[in-house]
């Protein structure tokens, strides 16, 4: 998503604006802590993990409709929908991973 769009969305949600340069700088600063975050996290014990790693994603492209129709905060404007065709919906695509134990079914 372009930083200008993010800036407009945050302004609509939070009621104040951030420049594109500030958003870029914040992103770069946050990215420097990713490796440290994963190094601090403890590896789960094998007994606590499931046998099967399940990975799921919205593969049909239907997504989850994002909620609309809310009123913008006073003094702010809703994010731009420039370039969108009439009748198109904004969708959020979801994914997730988790581990489970096998469940053997009996007839």
C-alpha positions as CSV (number, residue, x, y, z in Angstrom):
1,X,0.0,0.0,0.0
2,X,1.5,3.4,-0.9
3,X,2.6,5.6,2.0
4,X,0.3,8.4,0.9
5,X,-2.7,6.0,1.2
6,X,-1.5,4.9,4.6
7,X,-1.2,8.5,5.7
8,X,-4.8,9.3,4.6
9,X,-6.1,6.2,6.3
10,X,-4.3,7.0,9.6
11,X,-5.6,10.6,9.4
12,X,-9.1,9.3,9.0
13,X,-8.8,6.8,11.9
14,X,-6.6,8.8,14.4
15,X,-7.6,12.3,13.5
16,X,-4.1,13.6,12.7
17,X,-1.8,13.4,9.8
18,X,1.7,12.1,9.4
19,X,3.9,12.9,6.5
20,X,5.0,10.2,4.1
21,X,8.6,10.9,5.2
22,X,7.7,10.2,8.8
23,X,5.9,7.0,7.9
24,X,8.9,5.8,5.9
25,X,11.3,6.7,8.8
26,X,9.1,4.9,11.3
27,X,8.9,1.8,9.1
28,X,12.7,1.7,8.8
29,X,13.1,2.1,12.6
30,X,10.7,-0.7,13.3
31,X,12.3,-3.0,10.8
32,X,15.6,-2.8,12.8
33,X,14.0,-4.5,15.8
34,X,12.6,-7.6,14.0
35,X,15.6,-9.8,14.3
36,X,16.0,-8.9,18.0
37,X,12.3,-9.7,18.6
38,X,12.7,-13.2,17.1
39,X,15.9,-13.8,19.0
40,X,14.3,-13.0,22.3
41,X,11.3,-15.3,21.7
42,X,11.8,-18.7,23.3
43,X,11.5,-21.8,21.0
44,X,8.5,-23.8,22.2
45,X,9.2,-27.2,23.7
46,X,8.6,-30.1,21.3
47,X,6.0,-31.5,23.7
48,X,4.0,-28.3,23.4
49,X,3.9,-28.3,19.7
50,X,1.4,-30.3,17.6
51,X,2.3,-33.0,15.1
52,X,0.9,-31.2,12.1
53,X,1.6,-27.6,11.0
54,X,-1.5,-26.2,9.4
55,X,-1.1,-23.2,7.0
56,X,-4.3,-21.5,5.8
57,X,-5.0,-18.6,3.5
58,X,-7.9,-17.1,1.6
59,X,-7.3,-18.9,-1.7
60,X,-10.6,-18.0,-3.4
61,X,-9.8,-14.3,-3.5
62,X,-13.1,-13.5,-1.8
63,X,-11.5,-12.1,1.3
64,X,-13.3,-10.5,4.2
65,X,-15.3,-7.4,3.4
66,X,-14.0,-4.3,5.2
67,X,-16.5,-2.4,7.1
68,X,-17.6,0.9,5.5
69,X,-20.3,3.4,6.0
70,X,-18.9,5.0,9.1
71,X,-18.8,8.7,9.4
72,X,-15.4,10.4,9.1
73,X,-14.1,12.3,12.1
74,X,-14.8,16.1,12.0
75,X,-12.0,17.9,10.2
76,X,-10.8,14.7,8.4
77,X,-11.5,13.1,5.1
78,X,-12.1,9.5,4.3
79,X,-9.2,7.7,2.5
80,X,-9.2,8.2,-1.3
81,X,-10.9,5.7,-3.5
82,X,-9.3,7.2,-6.6
83,X,-8.7,4.6,-9.3
84,X,-11.3,2.1,-7.9
85,X,-14.0,1.1,-10.3
86,X,-17.6,1.7,-9.2
87,X,-19.1,-1.3,-7.5
88,X,-15.7,-2.8,-6.4
89,X,-15.3,-3.8,-2.8
90,X,-12.3,-3.4,-0.5
91,X,-11.3,-6.8,0.9
92,X,-8.9,-7.9,3.6
93,X,-7.1,-11.2,2.8
94,X,-6.4,-13.4,5.8
95,X,-3.9,-16.1,6.5
96,X,-2.8,-18.1,9.6
97,X,-0.7,-20.9,10.9
98,X,-1.1,-23.2,13.9
99,X,0.0,-26.7,15.0
100,X,-2.4,-29.5,16.0
101,X,-2.1,-33.1,17.0
102,X,-3.6,-35.7,14.6
103,X,-7.1,-36.8,15.5
104,X,-7.7,-40.4,14.3
105,X,-11.3,-41.0,13.6
106,X,-12.9,-44.4,14.2
107,X,-15.8,-45.7,12.2
